[in-house]
Amino acid sequence: MATAPSFVPIDRALPTTVAGQRNFINTLTQRVIADVRDEIIFWEPEAAPLQVLTRGIKETHTVSQYSFDWIEKDPYPREVTVSGSQTSGDVSIELAAGHGGRVGKYWVYKNRRTRENVWVSAITTDTLTVTRGIGGGAAAMLDGDILEFIGAAYESGASKGDLRSTKENREYNLCQIIRTAYGWDGRQMNTGLYGGKDTATERRSQAIEHKKSIELAMFFGGKHDTTGPNGNKLTFMDGVERFIRSNVWDLNGGEPTDRQFVEFMETAMRWGKSGVVNGGGTKWLFASPRWMTIIEGFARDKIQYRPSDQTVGLSVGTYQTVHGTLKIVREPIFNGEHGSYAFLLDMKHIKYVSHEGRDTQLIKNIQANDVDGSEEEYKTDCSIEVQVEGAHALLKNCAI
């Protein structure tokens, strides 16, 4: 049998020596206790003011179906348009196609341009038989003149005349299931970290991202009802942008003046429970940072800021005008292309809607049984109800 070689120990590497005073440079890095603030600082601690406002002022309700309706009724259309030229002696006034159906027998109309009043004695399709010059002289009418209904006049003992009313309109939206999922492996859940356990900080971070997803859908979503890849119902909500049809101000890359903005408010503040026609009130402007800068530029001395609104916990500026009060709040999700956007909303006609029993929930432990770790999600089945679209306005494409 061969003899084993003798054991020869391996010399250990000699330690690094320090000449002179010991200092930070020659101290082992792992020995230095890091001075790390024991808190995670979030860039966007609150990124969903529309949700804050609708919930804060109790503009919420629940529905039991994924599709929900509401009924609206417009005011009676009091204006008709003259078609073709009419002399001062014409007693047959021709109107634009379809406008005759708005007119009732014995109604009085005023020509907005000439100030002449006429009294309607009969209607044949879109042609009115009238008495001219009620209360004053008659004047020639031009194509496109607007006649405004200012009331009715009946002779003693007359019949009731024509019955006229407006048909109600159906508006509807769809609920959308929004989910935000995340998770950790088993070791990560138990690892000590500055700022606290990763479970707590990540849960808070994902809650913010979930709110942002809801907020973006509430503003910019598009309504759609289809079948998903698994054969089940898949629905998408319409956002506020899709509802606003009347009051859309496209700046085309420009910046409004103080006068232009007040003229815009003259129209935008008219309708709705907070509108001028109902005694005036307060509407809210959800503005991108760029719009905040623009408004600050021409209305600095007219805006009063409060550190936070006691009702909703947001920083709010108040802009008082002859057309009503405008509450201005920064909408942090309006960036990129949406950095040129602002929405003026009558919050009495904006409602946050959740499917019954399915408002925002944190659902834990949704991982498969064999997963070494934990997974969870925020889930919300929600939508938005935008009533009286003329009570709201969209401002877009300002200079950025």
MOFENCOR-V105578 format. One line per field, one symbol per residue. phi: phi as a letter, one per 30 degrees, with the letter a starting at -180 (. if undefined). burial: + if it has 24 or more other C-alpha atoms within 12 Angstrom, else -. Layout:
BEGIN
phi->???
burial->???
END
This chain:
BEGIN
phi->.ddddddbddddddddccciddbddcceedddddccddacccdbdbbbdddeddddcidbacbcbdcbcbcbbddddccbcdcidbddcdcccdcdeiddddccdidcbcdddcidcbcdcabbhccccbcdidilddbdccejecccdckcbcddidddidcbacddcccabbdbdcbbcaabdddddcddbdijedddddddddddddddddddddcbdbdabbcddcicdbbbdddeedddcdccccdhicbddedddddddeddcdcjdcdddcjilbbccccdeddddddedcbedccccceadddcicdbccccbdckccccbdcdddbidddccabcbdddbbbdcbdeibdebccchcdddcddlbbaacbbcbabcccheddbbccbhddb
burial->---------------------------------------------++++++++++---+++++--+++---------++++++--+----++++++--+++++++++++++---+++++++++--++++++++----++++---++++++-++------------------+++++++++++++-------------++-+++++++++++++++++++++++-----------++++++++++--+++-----++----++-+++++++++++++---+++++++++++++-+++--+--------------++++++++-++++++++++++---++++++++++++++++++--+++-------------+++++++++++++++++++++++++--
END
